[in-house]
């Protein structure tokens, strides 16, 4: 009866991703770390954790502290940004759904601006994005998605929905809601965040009628 719903499908490829960036500026901030977890049928089939070498990287002190940025490690492991974003595009192109926390509000802008800076054509990934921040707000506010609505527009509306309670829709808040153990000292590392977010997504999808 519900075989058409996303949670019932077993051959769907999900790419859960996150960037760590210089700061929170939507227009200029460059990502120095990209991580993704690729999942199918509830299982992780691939993980990637890539550091990006920008010649003009200018990470803010606040971002350094929050993400525990290690310059020596970054210097030793970072790769050419054009090569990295071509690889990111390969992952995004293969995915049936692209998942992340606040990706429609933030990460998609970082992605597009970085591609343009590198002379790479951004993919139209907004068409297959599922934002756990937006959808989670909808679940908590009981503003559930209706199949008659456009899913992307639904998510954008929820992103713009003001909630006064601090921490209402953070990734940590949803990991607690769904009883997913987390180490808060590891949050804000891109790979750890996407590992937790994939577990959150697998439970959240049972509350979303898509």
Secondary structure by P-SEA (a helix, b strand, c coil): cccccccccccbbbbbccccccccccccccccbbbbbbbccccccbbbbbbbbbccccccaaaaaaacccaaaaaaccccaaaaaaaaaaaaaaccbbbbccccccaaaaaaaaaaaacccccccccccccaaaaaaaaaacccccccccaaaaaaaaaaccccccccccaaaaaaaacccccccccccaaaaaaaaaaaaaaaaaaccc
